[in-house]
Amino acid sequence: MMKESNLTKFQQRHIMDTMKRGDPLPLYCSPTSSQRVLPAKQPASAVYLPPILATRSQLRPASMCQANGAYSREQFKPRATRDLEKEKRRLQNIFAGGKDKEERKKKPRAVQRKDPAPAPDRFEELVKEIQERKDFLAEMEALGRARQYRGIILTEISQKLREMEDIDHQRSKELRKALATA
């Protein structure tokens, strides 16, 4: 075991000597020298004690401890109580059916009184986007840079028009179905 522990010869010899004498094993062993290493002294604590407490080494009398409130008991403060009958019924339901029949009721959320603004129509959004692109192209023409942006803007406008046609086609199908079933 000494060979497997990778200790130096000095450390092995030191441990063997300690064991022969019957002394407790050292907590740490100096790795390279045979000099005795004294454990480092811990610095004195920097806690300041008032001179009155520092000089008294006697116990305080019981009357002084009682006067300070060391023996007074805290008053019992009961917590909110549960409805025991309700708890009994709930446990009976759980044991009888395996589930709590009276699910804990969640408080209903406050109903919004105002009607939320209707969701913006995609068709209207597309109309606005096309108008923005036309305005941008007009600004670029005024600055003399329309040639640089014309192809890109016209492509985007044609994509928006195609999407508008798809929406129109889908709405007309839905309208036909609604009229056919009515």
N, C-alpha and C positions, 0 to 999 in steps of 0.2 A: 504494500500500500504506500509505503514511503517512496518507492521508486516511481509509482504511477502519479504521485502528487506533484512531480516536477519541482521539488524543493532543492535548494543548493545543499552541498555537503555540510556547510556550517549550520544551516537551518535544521537538517536532519539530526546532527549531533546535539544541537541545543535541545531539541524536543526529546531525544532519548535521555539526555542527562536529567531533564525535568521529570520525566516519567520514573526514572530510577530513584530519584529523591522522594517521589510521591507528592510533589507539588502540583497544583493545578496548571494546566497547559497555558502558555502565554497567549494573550489576545493577538499580539502581533510580534514579529521577530525581525530584527534588523537584517536586511538581505545580504550585505556584503562585508560586514566587519564583525569582529568578536568583541567589540566594545559594548558595554552595557548602556542601553539607551534609557534615559529616564523619561517617564511620560511627561508631556508638556503640562505645566501648571495652568489651570484655568484662571483667567483674569478675574479679579474680584468683581462682583456684580455692581453695576452702577446705580442700583436702586437706593434712593435716598430715604432713610428712615428718620423720622423726627426724633430728637434727643430723648423725649419722654418715653417713647415706645422702645427705643434702642436700649435704654438702661434697665427697664423693667423686665425681669425674667420670671416674675411670679404670675400665677393664674389670677384671672379676674374673679371677683366674688359673684355668687349666683344672683344676688340682688341687682348688681350692675348689668348682668346679661338679661335679666328679666325686664329691667328698665329700658334697655335698648330695643326690646321687642323680639329677641331671639327665640323666645318660647311661645310666642303668640301664633295661633293657628289662623290660616286664611279662611275667610268665610266661604261657604259653598255657594257657587253661583250656578244655578241650574240653567241648562241650555234649553232651546226650544224643544218642546215635547212632541212626540209623534202621536197620531191618532191610533191608539192600540187596536180598536175594533176594526178599523180599516186595514191595518197591517195584518190582523188575523185572517180577514176575508181574503186578502191578497195571497197569503201563504197557503190557505186552504185551496184556492184555485190553482196555484202552482203545483201542489202535491196531487190534487185530483186529476187535473188535465195536462199537466206538464207545461202549461203556459199561463202567463198572467193575463186573465181575461179583461181585467180593467187596465188597459194600457194607460200609461201615464199620458194624460191629455196635454198636448202642447197648446200653448196660448196662441190663438189665431192672430195672425199678423194684422196690423191695422190696414184696412182697405183704403186704397188710394181714392181720394174723393175727386180729384181732378182727372179728367180723361187725358191720358198721355197723348202727346202729339202723334198723329198717325205716322207710321213708318214711311220714310221718304220713298217715293215710287222710283224704281230703277229707270223707268222710261223718262221721267222728268230729270233725273240726274244726268242721263245721257244727253238730253237736250241742252242742259246747262254746260256740260263739258264740250259739246260741239261749238256752242256759242263762245266759250272761253278760247278755244283754239282759233276760231275765226278772228276774234279780237286781237289775239297775239300776232296772227299773220298780218293783220292790218297795221299794227304797231311796227312790225319789222319792215313792211313796205315803206312806211313813213321814214324809217331810219336808213333805208336802202339796203337792207340785209335779207329781204324776202326770199331771194333766190336760194340762200343757204338753208332756210327752214321749210320752204314750200313743199318739197317731197315728203318730208317727215310728217308735217301737219296734215297734208291731204290723205296720207295713209292712215293716220290715226282717226281722222274724220270718217273715212270709209269703213274702218273697223267699228266705230260707234254706230254708224248707220246700219251695218249688218246686224249688230246686236239688237238694235231697235226693231228691225224687221222680224227677227226671231221672237222677240217679246210680243209683237203685234200678232204674229201667226199663232202663238200659244194662247193668247187671250181670245182670239176669234174662235179657236177650237173649244175653249171652255165655255164661251157664250153659246155656241151651237149646241153643246151637250146640255147646257142649262135650259135652253129653249126646247130641245127635243124631249126632255124629261118632264117639262111643265105642262 
